[in-house]
Amino acid sequence: LFTGWKDPGLTEQGVREAHAAGKALKDLGLVFDVAYTSALSRAQTTLSIMLGELGQEGLETVRDQALNERDYGDLTGLNKDDARQKWGEEQVHVWRRSFDVPPPGGESLKDTAARVLPYFNAEILPRVLKGERVLVSAHGNSLRALIMQLEGLSGEAIVKRELATGAPIVYRLDETGAILSKQDLAA
């Protein structure tokens, strides 16, 4: 389903994944100073569940639509089979897996990155560079934009990156923002 900016609640699977993610972060002994999430309820619910597992329910939380999922425009609310039937398999594949081709009325991943990265660089990264431990609960494509910058990936490389839902990736950065270590908890 192309959910995009549509705001359904978190699925049962999403709830299970959020509990598992929170437990995995707790098992690493992580304690956060601040959390960021999108304006969409599914990311906020995921964050709330994770914070409950971490015992950090009162953590300062910043919500901003800059971290929202990619806007799928006319595809929003359609399942992938219906979209393929309407526009053809090849066109839907181009919209889903190209960096700079948006679906009708929506955003490309490049557009999503142009929304997410200025916010990340102005609001989140400065806190990380001051030594704060930051938790971000967002969406596949908004997180792809962050990963693209953090890991120095090209647009073509990031569209090929598969991200497991509900699986934290823990980055430790130095004072310049360079990655010291990366731990993908999906494995």
N, C-alpha and C positions, 0 to 999 in steps of 0.2 A: 504494500500500500504506500502510495506517495503521500505521506502525512504532512511534511513541510510545516507551514505555520498554522495549520489546523490544530486544534488543541484538545485531542481526546485524552482521557486519563491514561495512566500507566496500566499496561496489561498485567495479567497474573504472572506471566513469564518475566516481565520487567520488574515486578515486585520481588520475585525470587532472585533475579540478577542483582538488584540493588542491595538486598540483604547480604548476598555472597560478596559483593564488592566491598561493603562496609566491613565485613568480617576479615576479608583479605587485607585491607588497609590497617585494621586493628592488629592483626597478626604480625604486621611489620613494625608495630609500635609507633605508628605515625600519629602525631597530634598536630592539628592545623590551627593557624592564626586567623584565617578568614576563608570564606567560601564564595565562589561566584557561580551563578547559574543564569539560564535564559529566562525570558518572560513566559515560557510555556510550562504548563503544569506538570507534564511528564518529567521534565528535567528537575523541576522543583521537588516533586515527590521522590524521585530517585535520590536527590541530595538529602532530603529529610530522613529517609530510611537509612542512608549511609551514616549520617550524623548520629542517628539513634544507635546504630551498631558500634560506633566509635565512642559513645558516651559524651558527645559534644553537641547536644541538642540546642544549646544557647549560642552557638558560634555566630559571630558577625557574618551575615549573608547579604551579598549584593546581587540583585536581580536586574538584568538588562537585556533588552531585545537584540542588542548587538550580538549576543551569543546564541540567538535563535537558530534553528535548523535552516537549511537552504529553503528558499521559497520556490516551490515547484509550480507556481502559477496555475495554468489550466490542467495540469496533471494532479493537483492537490485533491485528495479524496478518492482517486481512482486506484484500483489495484493494477498491478503491472500487466496482467493479461488483457484487461480492458483497454489500457493505454496502447498496448501493442496492436490490438484489434482496430483501434481508431486511427493510429498514425503509422503503424507498421513496425515490425521488430527492429529493423535497422535504425530508423529515426529515434525510437525510444532508447536504443542502446547509445546512440550518439549523445542524446541529452543526458543520460545517466553517467556516461563514462568519458566525456570530453571535458577538458578544463574550462573552455571558454565559449561553449555553445549552450545558451539557455533554452529551456522549454518555453513555449508561448506564454507570455505574461509572467515569467518567473526569473530566477537567478541561475546563472552558471556557477560553477565552483569558484571561478575567478571573481565573480560578483560577490559571492559569499565571503571570500577572503578579503575583498576590499571593504566589507562591512565589519568583519570580525577583527582583523589585524590592527587597525588604528585604535580600537577599543583596548585590545590586549596590550598594545605598546604604551598606551597612555594610562591605563588604570591597573592592570594586573602585573605586568612585568616590573614596573618600578617597585612594587611591594616585594616581589620575589628577590629583586636585586638588593633590597634592604635586609634580606635574610628572613623574611616572613615565609611561613609554610602555607601555600595556597592550594585549595581544593577547587577544581573546576568541574561542574556537572553540566554537560551540554549535549550536543547531538553529533551524529556521525560526520556531517559535512562541516559544521563549525569547528569541530575538533580536528578534522583534516587540515583546515586552514592553520590552526595553531601548530600542528605537527609539521606542516610544510615549512613554517618559519623556523621552528626550533631545530629541526633536523636539516635545514638547508636544502629541501627537496624542490625539484622543478614541478610545475603544474602537471606535466605528463606523468611524473613519478607518483605524485600524491593521488591521482585518480585511480591508480592501480592498487593502492594500499587498501587492504580489507581491514576493517576495525570490528572486533567482536563487540556486540552490544553489552553494556553493563560490566565491561572488563577494564579496570583501571590500568593506566600507564603512569608509572612514577618516574618523573625526571628530577634529577638533582643538577642544579645549574651553578656555575661559578659567578663571581661578581660582575662578569661581562655578559652573562646570559648564555655562555657556551655550556653544552651538556657535559657534566662530569660523569653521570651514569644514567642509564635508562633501564627500567624494569617493567616489562609487560606482563601483567598478572593474568592475561588470558591463557597463558601456557600452562 
